[in-house]
Each structure stands twice: as structure tokens, then as C-alpha cells.
Amino acid sequence: MRIVGGKWAGRELASPSGKVRPTAEPLRDAWLTLLEPDLPEARVLDLFAGSGALGLEALSRGASFVDFVENGGSALHALKANVARLRVRDRTRVFARDAVAFIEELGPWSYDLALADPPWTSSLAERVARWWQERPFASVLAVEHAADRKLPGKGRTQRVGEGAFTVYRARGGPADIPAGTPPRSAKGK
């Protein structure tokens, strides 16, 4: 697994062992390319972070800060190794937490962009999308899921092979948060 685009394109990443499904490079590239206009100086949340490839890809393409949320042991090990490998500890935080519990503690527009890559066989993608629709914790939410699955609400879905991602955009939000400001995130690191 490697970073696909941006200043770290081609850099190798550690992969977690066990039952973790990393986002395929073509899907990750299509996903982040679509979101590229949202990335400069963005405060990003990477939910179900796994190895951190999505959030690190966002940093590589111009995001200013990323919070990673992951609770799997081998995934956390790979994630921390990747953060150290790219020397971005000062631009990231790692939360060893359940992703749904984490977002339920967030205030509105805590982030500019939230990326969610829950297990495809679970209902977590729908839960995250529904929660965001009730209380948008980011200006933009992008959720990865199986291509044959439809998420609730009015998002834009793009298919890439067996995978897809749906992007939701909130109306309104704080316009007075300075670029580069670290996110207002949930308690507990």
C-alpha cells in the first residue's frame, strides 16, 4: 500500500494485519481527487482509519491537520507507524476510540472534511451518514461503501470497481474558523 497523490506520492505505508480491508488505490485516488478542492488547509477527520491511508493522502494533497479514529490493535499499530514514517505527528492526532461514539460527542462543523471507511458488511456507513444529516460534524462527509449499497440522504455517489463513496455537503457552517486551526474534537486521545 502506498500514497497515490500529492507531495508523498509513491511513499510506502505499513498495512495492518488481520481482518482489515484497505481502500484500494484506484478508489482512494478517485475519492481524494474528487475532494481535492476541499483539501487545501482543511481540518480532516479520518473515521475507521485503519492504516491512516485516507487521512495521510489528504495531508499529502494539502490538508493542514488530521484526526484519526481507530480502535483495532493491529490497525492502530500500522497507523502510528505511518504517522511516524511520514513525520507528521505535529499535524495529526490518533484517537483509540469507537468511531460512532467519537462523532456523537462532536459539535457541529468540528471539521472541514470527514472521511469514513467502515467495514462494508456492517451498517456503520448508514449510521454515520444519518448522524451527520442530523448534526453535521463536518462541512463535507465522504463515506466509502460497497458499490451495491445505497446510503441514506442526498449525497453524490461515485462507483469504482466493487467500491463506491458517497459525498455529502452541508449547507451553512462557520465561515470564521481560520485556516490551519486544529479541529475541535471529542475528548480522549
Backbone as ProteinMPNN parsed JSONL, in Angstrom:
{"seq_chain_A": "MRIVGGKWAGRELASPSGKVRPTAEPLRDAWLTLLEPDLPEARVLDLFAGSGALGLEALSRGASFVDFVENGGSALHALKANVARLRVRDRTRVFARDAVAFIEELGPWSYDLALADPPWTSSLAERVARWWQERPFASVLAVEHAADRKLPGKGRTQRVGEGAFTVYRARGGPADIPAGTPPRSAKGK", "coords_chain_A": {"N_chain_A": [[0.843, -1.161, 0.0], [0.435, 2.29, -0.735], [0.955, 5.887, -0.801], [-0.988, 7.683, -3.083], [-1.265, 10.196, -4.404], [-0.183, 13.702, -4.5], [2.314, 15.411, -2.454], [3.664, 13.277, -1.268], [3.432, 11.162, -3.003], [3.719, 7.815, -4.004], [5.087, 6.973, -1.733], [5.597, 4.339, 0.509], [3.342, 2.593, 2.708], [2.729, 1.164, 5.931], [0.83, -1.798, 6.424], [-2.042, -2.955, 8.191], [-2.372, -6.068, 9.98], [-4.577, -8.927, 9.888], [-8.204, -8.828, 9.883], [-8.695, -6.56, 8.052], [-9.773, -4.347, 5.593], [-8.131, -2.665, 3.34], [-8.561, 0.464, 1.634], [-8.753, 0.282, -1.802], [-6.207, 1.373, -4.061], [-7.013, 2.636, -6.602], [-9.659, 3.417, -5.944], [-9.234, 5.039, -3.667], [-7.703, 7.056, -4.866], [-9.552, 8.146, -6.748], [-11.481, 9.056, -4.956], [-10.097, 10.977, -3.309], [-9.229, 12.696, -5.307], [-11.636, 13.763, -6.253], [-12.311, 15.195, -3.988], [-10.299, 17.077, -3.841], [-10.559, 19.962, -4.221], [-11.526, 20.659, -1.724], [-9.481, 20.191, 0.054], [-7.142, 21.966, 0.52], [-5.578, 23.325, 3.313], [-7.452, 22.123, 4.988], [-9.195, 20.901, 7.897], [-9.253, 17.711, 8.863], [-11.093, 14.705, 9.491], [-10.547, 11.348, 9.977], [-12.319, 8.6, 10.009], [-12.687, 5.264, 11.252], [-10.068, 4.567, 10.66], [-8.032, 2.668, 10.065], [-5.025, 1.923, 8.527], [-4.52, 4.558, 8.201], [-4.331, 5.574, 5.678], [-6.169, 7.122, 4.108], [-6.438, 9.626, 5.492], [-3.733, 10.371, 5.564], [-3.244, 10.561, 2.868], [-4.868, 12.76, 2.371], [-3.425, 14.744, 3.794], [-1.107, 14.683, 2.238], [-2.066, 15.833, -0.03], [-2.639, 18.449, 0.676], [-4.185, 19.056, 3.005], [-4.37, 20.514, 6.304], [-4.411, 19.404, 8.856], [-5.062, 16.33, 10.565], [-7.276, 14.235, 12.297], [-7.262, 10.994, 13.449], [-9.357, 8.197, 13.903], [-9.565, 5.151, 15.355], [-9.99, 1.801, 16.496], [-8.924, -0.737, 16.419], [-6.393, -3.041, 17.268], [-4.093, -3.985, 15.615], [-4.42, -2.297, 13.456], [-4.14, 0.226, 14.649], [-1.458, 0.058, 15.367], [-0.197, -0.008, 12.809], [-1.112, 2.445, 11.824], [0.053, 4.345, 13.614], [2.729, 3.815, 13.03], [2.803, 4.668, 10.36], [2.231, 7.412, 10.591], [4.504, 8.19, 12.0], [6.48, 7.446, 10.126], [6.025, 9.26, 8.032], [6.539, 11.539, 9.342], [4.639, 13.327, 10.628], [3.571, 13.887, 13.113], [3.055, 16.288, 14.418], [0.961, 17.321, 13.035], [-1.165, 15.722, 13.304], [-3.524, 13.695, 15.174], [-4.151, 10.791, 17.063], [-6.841, 8.859, 17.902], [-7.769, 6.311, 19.931], [-10.465, 4.962, 19.72], [-13.992, 4.138, 19.555], [-15.551, 4.811, 16.525], [-18.222, 5.72, 16.059], [-19.131, 6.46, 18.626], [-17.29, 8.498, 19.021], [-18.015, 10.483, 17.058], [-20.51, 11.128, 17.985], [-20.023, 12.765, 20.1], [-19.146, 15.105, 19.033], [-19.35, 18.594, 18.182], [-21.332, 20.72, 15.986], [-19.901, 21.233, 12.78], [-17.205, 20.654, 13.452], [-15.094, 19.865, 11.942], [-13.612, 20.395, 8.695], [-13.694, 18.479, 6.717], [-14.771, 15.146, 6.692], [-13.814, 11.799, 6.548], [-14.941, 8.557, 6.06], [-14.533, 5.14, 6.438], [-15.959, 2.583, 7.01], [-16.364, -0.949, 7.97], [-17.521, -2.823, 5.238], [-19.508, -4.768, 5.471], [-21.05, -4.095, 7.599], [-23.554, -2.004, 9.255], [-22.568, 0.457, 9.695], [-21.827, 2.539, 7.925], [-24.261, 3.636, 7.113], [-25.186, 4.493, 9.622], [-23.306, 6.495, 10.317], [-23.748, 8.309, 8.198], [-26.46, 8.998, 8.644], [-26.278, 10.173, 11.222], [-24.632, 12.377, 10.649], [-26.356, 13.774, 8.936], [-28.292, 14.609, 10.716], [-26.807, 16.096, 12.512], [-24.442, 17.858, 11.379], [-21.162, 17.259, 11.634], [-19.027, 17.964, 10.198], [-18.182, 20.013, 7.393], [-18.134, 18.696, 4.979], [-18.858, 15.338, 4.297], [-17.562, 12.225, 3.478], [-18.162, 8.963, 2.568], [-17.061, 5.67, 2.366], [-18.191, 2.683, 0.758], [-19.68, -0.504, -0.171], [-20.232, -1.006, -3.663], [-22.78, -1.84, -4.388], [-24.477, -0.848, -2.508], [-26.746, 1.532, -1.199], [-26.607, 4.632, 0.305], [-28.306, 6.569, 2.872], [-30.105, 9.684, 2.331], [-29.208, 12.733, 0.535], [-26.656, 12.446, -1.17], [-23.729, 12.554, -3.273], [-22.84, 9.892, -5.241], [-20.128, 7.89, -6.255], [-18.949, 5.267, -8.174], [-16.327, 2.849, -8.129], [-15.025, 0.185, -9.426], [-15.638, -2.549, -7.293], [-16.18, -0.992, -5.162], [-17.448, 2.084, -3.699], [-18.037, 5.576, -3.065], [-19.774, 7.965, -1.182], [-20.548, 11.35, -1.172], [-21.397, 13.94, 0.946], [-22.605, 17.237, 1.39], [-22.757, 19.933, 3.58], [-25.024, 22.576, 4.203], [-24.399, 25.945, 4.967], [-22.619, 26.699, 8.001], [-19.637, 27.384, 9.93], [-17.974, 30.279, 8.967], [-15.932, 31.631, 9.976], [-13.702, 30.31, 10.979], [-10.299, 30.202, 11.207], [-7.985, 29.217, 8.636], [-6.007, 26.302, 9.028], [-6.455, 25.942, 11.716], [-6.484, 23.741, 14.45], [-8.747, 20.936, 14.75], [-11.82, 20.96, 16.645], [-12.194, 18.531, 18.662], [-13.518, 15.378, 19.926], [-13.288, 14.294, 23.375], [-10.515, 12.582, 24.895], [-7.716, 10.852, 24.072]], "CA_chain_A": [[0.0, 0.0, 0.0], [1.248, 3.492, -0.853], [0.272, 7.15, -1.062], [-1.215, 7.737, -4.525], [-1.087, 11.526, -4.978], [0.328, 14.766, -3.653], [3.757, 15.525, -2.26], [4.244, 11.995, -0.851], [3.026, 10.118, -3.961], [4.64, 6.7, -4.131], [5.629, 6.548, -0.431], [5.0, 3.099, 1.019], [2.699, 2.632, 4.014], [2.558, -0.118, 6.626], [-0.534, -2.316, 6.388], [-2.383, -3.736, 9.376], [-2.664, -7.483, 9.761], [-5.902, -9.329, 10.35], [-9.39, -8.628, 9.05], [-8.806, -5.152, 7.67], [-9.872, -4.193, 4.147], [-7.652, -1.334, 2.956], [-9.166, 1.07, 0.447], [-7.944, 0.042, -2.996], [-5.585, 2.601, -4.543], [-7.832, 3.379, -7.578], [-10.792, 4.027, -5.248], [-8.702, 6.131, -2.846], [-7.308, 8.142, -5.771], [-10.768, 8.795, -7.257], [-12.116, 9.702, -3.811], [-9.364, 12.185, -2.923], [-9.205, 13.612, -6.451], [-12.916, 14.467, -6.228], [-12.318, 16.095, -2.831], [-9.135, 17.953, -3.859], [-10.86, 21.374, -3.969], [-11.826, 20.836, -0.301], [-8.338, 19.799, 0.869], [-6.159, 22.948, 0.98], [-5.696, 23.818, 4.688], [-8.619, 21.523, 5.645], [-9.139, 20.133, 9.146], [-9.829, 16.45, 8.394], [-11.358, 13.606, 10.407], [-10.477, 10.046, 9.309], [-13.02, 7.632, 10.846], [-12.368, 3.873, 10.893], [-8.866, 4.97, 9.935], [-7.159, 1.588, 9.621], [-3.62, 2.315, 8.417], [-4.433, 6.011, 8.062], [-4.039, 5.919, 4.282], [-7.017, 8.209, 3.611], [-6.031, 10.874, 6.12], [-2.375, 10.703, 5.113], [-3.415, 11.005, 1.482], [-5.392, 14.126, 2.462], [-2.282, 15.596, 4.143], [-0.224, 14.722, 1.075], [-2.692, 16.69, -1.047], [-2.826, 19.824, 1.101], [-4.889, 19.276, 4.277], [-3.464, 21.054, 7.317], [-4.453, 18.661, 10.106], [-5.933, 15.156, 10.516], [-7.533, 13.401, 13.462], [-7.554, 9.61, 13.077], [-10.115, 7.458, 14.911], [-9.442, 3.712, 15.07], [-9.905, 1.056, 17.75], [-8.337, -2.063, 16.203], [-4.999, -3.092, 17.702], [-3.094, -4.034, 14.54], [-4.593, -1.094, 12.649], [-3.519, 1.325, 15.396], [-0.001, -0.105, 15.256], [0.186, 0.423, 11.459], [-1.409, 3.869, 11.732], [1.102, 5.089, 14.32], [3.962, 3.646, 12.262], [2.719, 5.505, 9.159], [2.359, 8.8, 11.03], [5.93, 8.387, 12.311], [7.24, 7.32, 8.878], [5.875, 10.49, 7.251], [6.934, 12.636, 10.233], [3.527, 14.272, 10.7], [2.967, 13.853, 14.453], [2.614, 17.635, 14.791], [-0.218, 17.667, 12.223], [-2.138, 14.635, 13.451], [-3.813, 13.102, 16.471], [-4.712, 9.444, 16.93], [-7.787, 8.535, 18.963], [-8.081, 4.876, 20.014], [-11.858, 5.036, 20.157], [-15.053, 3.725, 18.648], [-15.814, 5.954, 15.647], [-19.576, 6.242, 16.241], [-19.128, 7.165, 19.911], [-16.497, 9.713, 18.822], [-18.766, 11.53, 16.347], [-21.669, 11.52, 18.787], [-19.569, 13.789, 21.046], [-18.691, 16.293, 18.305], [-20.261, 19.691, 17.904], [-21.497, 20.995, 14.552], [-18.783, 21.76, 11.996], [-15.924, 20.498, 14.141], [-14.095, 19.597, 10.903], [-13.953, 20.799, 7.332], [-13.914, 17.282, 5.918], [-14.717, 13.872, 7.405], [-13.707, 10.621, 5.698], [-15.344, 7.377, 6.823], [-14.345, 3.886, 5.71], [-16.335, 1.494, 7.921], [-16.471, -2.272, 7.338], [-18.609, -2.858, 4.26], [-20.559, -5.716, 5.85], [-21.773, -3.571, 8.756], [-24.476, -0.899, 8.99], [-21.918, 1.663, 10.209], [-21.851, 3.613, 6.921], [-25.581, 4.26, 7.23], [-25.261, 5.177, 10.918], [-22.508, 7.724, 10.228], [-24.443, 9.228, 7.292], [-27.66, 9.509, 9.317], [-25.881, 11.078, 12.292], [-24.153, 13.61, 10.02], [-27.511, 14.504, 8.417], [-28.965, 15.222, 11.863], [-25.884, 17.018, 13.172], [-23.23, 17.841, 10.548], [-19.936, 17.493, 12.406], [-18.056, 18.442, 9.213], [-18.823, 20.651, 6.239], [-18.24, 17.659, 3.953], [-18.685, 13.957, 4.745], [-17.39, 11.263, 2.388], [-18.249, 7.627, 3.156], [-16.805, 4.549, 1.457], [-19.098, 1.55, 0.944], [-19.767, -1.42, -1.312], [-20.891, -0.352, -4.795], [-24.184, -2.237, -4.491], [-25.18, -0.316, -1.337], [-27.184, 2.927, -1.302], [-26.644, 5.293, 1.606], [-29.453, 7.467, 3.012], [-29.912, 11.109, 2.124], [-28.875, 13.26, -0.784], [-25.231, 12.551, -1.405], [-23.266, 12.209, -4.627], [-22.147, 8.598, -5.179], [-19.269, 7.519, -7.378], [-18.513, 3.869, -8.112], [-15.017, 2.491, -8.673], [-14.941, -1.262, -9.237], [-16.591, -3.085, -6.32], [-16.373, 0.006, -4.115], [-18.044, 3.379, -4.026], [-18.047, 6.535, -1.974], [-20.846, 8.953, -1.271], [-20.117, 12.624, -0.609], [-22.462, 14.816, 1.425], [-22.149, 18.598, 1.655], [-23.666, 20.671, 4.463], [-25.295, 23.981, 3.902], [-24.074, 26.786, 6.109], [-21.409, 26.329, 8.722], [-18.859, 28.549, 10.365], [-17.065, 30.85, 7.979], [-14.931, 32.418, 10.687], [-12.629, 29.483, 11.528], [-9.105, 30.448, 10.398], [-7.324, 28.062, 8.022], [-4.924, 25.734, 9.816], [-6.852, 25.779, 13.113], [-6.75, 22.327, 14.765], [-10.155, 20.636, 14.953], [-12.406, 20.826, 17.974], [-12.551, 17.123, 18.616], [-14.023, 14.722, 21.127], [-12.315, 14.065, 24.451], [-9.847, 11.269, 24.983], [-6.747, 10.586, 22.988]], "C_chain_A": [[0.898, 1.237, 0.0], [0.363, 4.714, -1.002], [0.182, 7.305, -2.576], [-0.905, 9.111, -5.111], [-0.537, 12.527, -3.984], [1.822, 14.677, -3.453], [4.42, 14.221, -1.828], [3.87, 10.852, -1.8], [4.117, 9.067, -4.093], [5.225, 6.222, -2.812], [4.865, 5.341, 0.073], [4.427, 3.313, 2.419], [2.645, 1.232, 4.608], [1.086, -0.507, 6.565], [-0.824, -3.094, 7.654], [-2.619, -5.194, 9.015], [-4.085, -7.768, 10.215], [-6.992, -8.993, 9.36], [-9.619, -7.148, 8.749], [-8.814, -5.09, 6.153], [-9.389, -2.792, 3.786], [-8.397, -0.835, 1.713], [-8.222, 0.863, -0.73], [-7.42, 1.37, -3.542], [-6.422, 3.333, -5.592], [-9.035, 4.074, -6.929], [-10.325, 5.212, -4.4], [-8.319, 7.323, -3.717], [-8.534, 8.885, -6.305], [-11.443, 9.61, -6.162], [-11.423, 11.024, -3.475], [-9.243, 13.178, -4.072], [-10.501, 14.41, -6.497], [-12.941, 15.513, -5.11], [-11.174, 17.101, -2.836], [-9.458, 19.437, -3.664], [-11.141, 21.674, -2.484], [-10.599, 20.655, 0.591], [-7.395, 20.917, 1.309], [-6.513, 23.518, 2.364], [-6.868, 23.216, 5.468], [-8.253, 20.843, 6.963], [-9.929, 18.863, 8.865], [-10.001, 15.468, 9.546], [-11.37, 12.324, 9.592], [-11.058, 9.006, 10.264], [-12.779, 6.215, 10.338], [-11.051, 3.907, 10.104], [-7.996, 3.832, 9.428], [-5.713, 2.032, 9.645], [-3.426, 3.824, 8.366], [-4.229, 6.474, 6.637], [-4.887, 7.087, 3.775], [-6.588, 9.555, 4.183], [-4.652, 11.317, 5.689], [-2.383, 11.167, 3.664], [-3.948, 12.435, 1.46], [-4.277, 15.103, 2.829], [-1.346, 15.77, 2.957], [-0.744, 15.686, 0.012], [-3.091, 18.067, -0.521], [-3.602, 20.079, 2.376], [-3.888, 19.763, 5.319], [-3.359, 20.167, 8.542], [-5.394, 17.479, 9.955], [-6.033, 14.527, 11.901], [-7.927, 12.02, 12.945], [-8.31, 8.952, 14.224], [-10.133, 5.988, 14.493], [-9.368, 2.984, 16.401], [-9.374, -0.368, 17.588], [-6.847, -2.061, 16.496], [-3.977, -3.078, 16.58], [-3.197, -2.806, 13.639], [-3.951, 0.105, 13.34], [-2.001, 1.272, 15.297], [0.481, 0.4, 13.89], [-0.017, 1.929, 11.3], [-0.315, 4.701, 12.396], [2.44, 4.986, 13.602], [3.956, 4.547, 11.029], [2.839, 6.994, 9.487], [3.83, 9.115, 11.319], [6.771, 8.371, 11.031], [7.196, 8.606, 8.052], [6.185, 11.742, 8.065], [5.87, 13.728, 10.3], [2.834, 14.241, 12.066], [2.431, 15.213, 14.872], [1.372, 18.082, 14.023], [-1.315, 16.625, 12.333], [-2.386, 14.333, 14.924], [-4.442, 11.75, 16.194], [-5.583, 9.183, 18.149], [-8.104, 7.048, 18.888], [-9.487, 4.761, 20.59], [-12.773, 4.398, 19.13], [-15.471, 4.948, 17.828], [-17.204, 6.554, 15.864], [-19.669, 7.007, 17.557], [-18.37, 8.49, 19.785], [-17.331, 10.809, 18.164], [-19.975, 12.0, 17.14], [-21.308, 12.591, 19.816], [-19.164, 15.094, 20.36], [-19.783, 17.347, 18.19], [-20.381, 19.889, 16.4], [-20.238, 21.632, 13.958], [-17.464, 21.748, 12.758], [-14.778, 20.31, 13.151], [-14.568, 20.187, 9.584], [-14.385, 19.588, 6.513], [-13.802, 16.046, 6.803], [-14.732, 12.743, 6.379], [-14.062, 9.412, 6.549], [-15.24, 6.147, 5.941], [-14.669, 2.716, 6.644], [-16.338, 0.147, 7.208], [-17.704, -2.332, 6.434], [-19.772, -3.743, 4.693], [-21.388, -5.239, 7.043], [-22.763, -2.477, 8.316], [-23.875, 0.434, 9.427], [-21.922, 2.819, 9.209], [-23.175, 4.365, 7.001], [-25.704, 5.053, 8.536], [-24.504, 6.501, 10.892], [-23.228, 8.748, 9.349], [-25.689, 9.82, 7.955], [-27.299, 10.498, 10.42], [-25.434, 12.421, 11.718], [-25.335, 14.443, 9.499], [-28.288, 15.196, 9.53], [-28.106, 16.318, 12.488], [-24.564, 17.03, 12.411], [-21.988, 18.244, 11.344], [-18.79, 17.927, 11.505], [-18.824, 19.088, 8.068], [-19.065, 19.646, 5.121], [-18.009, 16.307, 4.622], [-18.577, 13.08, 3.511], [-17.278, 9.877, 3.004], [-17.996, 6.576, 2.086], [-17.759, 3.414, 1.797], [-19.047, 0.654, -0.283], [-20.595, -0.752, -2.411], [-22.371, -0.68, -4.885], [-25.044, -1.704, -3.338], [-25.537, 1.149, -1.566], [-27.269, 3.505, 0.102], [-27.815, 6.269, 1.659], [-29.086, 8.915, 2.698], [-29.487, 11.458, 0.715], [-27.387, 13.504, -0.903], [-24.925, 12.204, -2.844], [-22.437, 10.94, -4.527], [-21.353, 8.366, -6.448], [-18.782, 6.099, -7.159], [-17.138, 3.717, -8.745], [-14.849, 1.006, -8.394], [-16.026, -1.75, -8.283], [-16.909, -2.092, -5.211], [-17.032, 1.264, -4.639], [-17.828, 4.302, -2.836], [-19.162, 7.524, -2.25], [-20.386, 10.193, -0.528], [-21.355, 13.462, -0.293], [-21.86, 16.187, 1.711], [-23.196, 19.334, 2.48], [-23.874, 22.074, 3.937], [-24.992, 24.788, 5.15], [-22.778, 26.351, 6.747], [-20.602, 27.556, 9.064], [-17.898, 29.012, 9.281], [-15.899, 31.563, 8.648], [-13.82, 31.593, 11.321], [-11.399, 29.689, 10.65], [-8.516, 29.145, 9.843], [-6.185, 27.599, 8.924], [-5.249, 25.55, 11.286], [-7.091, 24.296, 13.392], [-8.23, 22.117, 15.053], [-10.556, 20.671, 16.425], [-12.931, 19.403, 18.04], [-13.02, 16.613, 19.965], [-12.906, 14.491, 22.13], [-11.69, 12.692, 24.335], [-8.956, 10.989, 23.823], [-6.244, 9.194, 23.104]], "O_chain_A": [[1.958, 1.258, 0.626], [-0.828, 4.6, -1.291], [1.167, 7.083, -3.28], [-0.342, 9.197, -6.202], [-0.434, 12.251, -2.789], [2.518, 13.968, -4.178], [5.629, 14.068, -2.003], [3.984, 9.685, -1.424], [5.291, 9.391, -4.272], [5.817, 5.143, -2.776], [3.634, 5.323, 0.065], [4.949, 4.1, 3.208], [2.53, 0.242, 3.886], [0.204, 0.348, 6.644], [0.041, -3.817, 8.15], [-3.012, -5.516, 7.894], [-4.718, -6.93, 10.858], [-6.751, -8.885, 8.157], [-10.627, -6.57, 9.155], [-7.971, -5.7, 5.496], [-10.145, -1.829, 3.908], [-8.806, -1.622, 0.859], [-7.046, 1.219, -0.668], [-8.12, 2.381, -3.489], [-6.546, 4.555, -5.502], [-9.392, 5.187, -7.315], [-10.953, 6.271, -4.416], [-8.58, 8.469, -3.352], [-8.555, 10.116, -6.314], [-11.918, 10.719, -6.406], [-12.074, 12.063, -3.367], [-9.162, 14.384, -3.836], [-10.472, 15.613, -6.753], [-13.522, 16.587, -5.269], [-11.08, 17.912, -1.915], [-8.692, 20.127, -2.991], [-11.006, 22.817, -2.046], [-10.674, 20.944, 1.785], [-6.869, 20.826, 2.418], [-7.578, 24.103, 2.565], [-7.241, 23.75, 6.512], [-7.165, 20.291, 7.122], [-11.14, 18.921, 8.651], [-9.173, 15.402, 10.454], [-12.117, 12.215, 8.62], [-10.393, 8.577, 11.206], [-12.677, 5.994, 9.131], [-10.952, 3.34, 9.016], [-7.279, 4.012, 8.443], [-5.221, 2.474, 10.683], [-2.302, 4.315, 8.474], [-3.977, 7.657, 6.406], [-4.369, 7.959, 3.077], [-6.396, 10.516, 3.438], [-4.419, 12.505, 5.47], [-1.621, 12.055, 3.282], [-3.53, 13.238, 0.625], [-4.188, 16.18, 2.241], [-0.85, 16.868, 2.701], [0.027, 16.276, -0.745], [-3.814, 18.791, -1.205], [-3.68, 21.229, 2.808], [-2.697, 19.462, 5.23], [-2.326, 20.167, 9.212], [-6.423, 17.596, 9.289], [-5.031, 14.314, 12.583], [-8.819, 11.894, 12.106], [-7.948, 9.127, 15.388], [-10.642, 5.63, 13.431], [-8.752, 3.484, 17.343], [-9.382, -1.131, 18.554], [-6.119, -1.184, 16.031], [-3.076, -2.239, 16.585], [-2.19, -2.326, 13.119], [-3.289, 0.914, 12.689], [-1.339, 2.301, 15.161], [1.454, 1.149, 13.816], [0.82, 2.609, 10.706], [0.187, 5.656, 11.802], [3.202, 5.951, 13.565], [4.985, 5.128, 10.683], [3.472, 7.747, 8.748], [4.336, 10.169, 10.934], [7.674, 9.192, 10.872], [8.194, 8.999, 7.448], [6.108, 12.86, 7.557], [6.154, 14.902, 10.061], [1.643, 14.536, 12.163], [1.449, 15.285, 15.61], [0.795, 19.122, 14.339], [-2.274, 16.633, 11.562], [-1.581, 14.665, 15.794], [-5.173, 11.578, 15.218], [-5.121, 9.275, 19.286], [-8.647, 6.577, 17.889], [-9.673, 4.5, 21.779], [-12.382, 4.152, 17.989], [-15.719, 6.013, 18.394], [-17.35, 7.776, 15.854], [-20.236, 8.1, 17.593], [-18.768, 9.491, 20.38], [-17.358, 11.94, 18.649], [-20.418, 13.138, 16.988], [-22.197, 13.256, 20.349], [-18.872, 16.081, 21.034], [-20.971, 17.035, 18.111], [-19.624, 19.299, 15.629], [-19.601, 22.475, 14.59], [-16.701, 22.713, 12.713], [-13.621, 20.567, 13.484], [-15.755, 20.443, 9.384], [-15.321, 19.663, 5.718], [-12.851, 15.912, 7.573], [-15.554, 12.731, 5.463], [-13.535, 9.259, 7.651], [-15.784, 6.11, 4.837], [-13.781, 1.953, 7.026], [-16.317, 0.098, 5.978], [-18.797, -1.934, 6.835], [-20.914, -3.484, 4.312], [-22.331, -5.917, 7.449], [-22.794, -2.086, 7.149], [-24.589, 1.432, 9.521], [-22.012, 3.977, 9.619], [-23.198, 5.596, 6.961], [-26.261, 6.151, 8.551], [-25.002, 7.513, 11.386], [-23.313, 9.922, 9.708], [-25.94, 11.019, 7.837], [-27.934, 11.545, 10.546], [-25.805, 13.477, 12.232], [-25.323, 15.67, 9.604], [-28.878, 16.254, 9.311], [-28.621, 17.342, 12.937], [-23.65, 16.284, 12.762], [-21.796, 19.413, 11.678], [-17.699, 18.226, 11.99], [-19.978, 18.745, 7.811], [-20.064, 19.725, 4.405], [-17.082, 16.148, 5.415], [-19.4, 13.177, 2.601], [-16.42, 9.632, 3.851], [-18.63, 6.583, 1.032], [-18.099, 3.199, 2.961], [-18.451, 1.004, -1.301], [-21.544, -0.022, -2.124], [-23.146, 0.121, -5.408], [-26.211, -2.075, -3.213], [-24.719, 1.918, -2.071], [-27.92, 2.938, 0.98], [-28.272, 6.747, 0.621], [-27.925, 9.316, 2.785], [-29.416, 10.606, -0.171], [-26.916, 14.632, -0.755], [-25.756, 11.632, -3.55], [-21.439, 10.908, -3.807], [-21.827, 8.608, -7.558], [-18.266, 5.765, -6.092], [-16.819, 4.355, -9.748], [-14.564, 0.609, -7.264], [-17.197, -1.407, -8.443], [-17.812, -2.326, -4.407], [-17.157, 1.477, -5.845], [-17.481, 3.858, -1.741], [-19.45, 7.869, -3.396], [-19.897, 10.111, 0.599], [-22.229, 13.663, -1.135], [-20.741, 16.289, 2.214], [-24.375, 19.357, 2.126], [-22.995, 22.663, 3.307], [-25.295, 24.359, 6.264], [-21.941, 25.711, 6.11], [-20.855, 28.643, 8.545], [-17.111, 28.228, 8.75], [-14.987, 32.041, 7.974], [-13.059, 32.123, 12.131], [-11.444, 29.38, 9.459], [-8.548, 28.107, 10.503], [-5.481, 28.42, 9.513], [-4.412, 25.054, 12.041], [-7.828, 23.649, 12.648], [-8.898, 23.025, 15.549], [-9.742, 20.443, 17.319], [-14.008, 19.113, 17.52], [-12.938, 17.295, 20.987], [-11.727, 14.491, 21.777], [-12.263, 11.769, 23.756], [-9.422, 10.899, 22.687], [-5.422, 8.765, 22.295]]}, "name": "protein", "num_of_chains": 1, "seq": "MRIVGGKWAGRELASPSGKVRPTAEPLRDAWLTLLEPDLPEARVLDLFAGSGALGLEALSRGASFVDFVENGGSALHALKANVARLRVRDRTRVFARDAVAFIEELGPWSYDLALADPPWTSSLAERVARWWQERPFASVLAVEHAADRKLPGKGRTQRVGEGAFTVYRARGGPADIPAGTPPRSAKGK"}
